Amino acid sequence: MVTAVAGGRAKSRRLAEALVMRPGVLTDGRSPAPRAVGDLLIELRKAGASAIASFSRRTTTEQSAHK
């Protein structure tokens, strides 16, 4: 699933870096989180994961617009 969500090398690298720097983002969903993390959380939730943070693309987009 991670490979499918992460896509290319750049996005995979951003996802890996974000998770190494702050693995808790998977359970707390707090910002800052790259879009790749949000995409992963959304797909994990669709697959039935329940011990992860809720995350929406809208929130990610709104946060990006304010930076």
Secondary structure, DSSP 8 states (H G I E B T S, - for coil): -HHHHH-SHHHHHHHHHHHHH-TTHHHH--SS--HHHHHHHHHHHHTT--SS----HHHHHHHHHT-
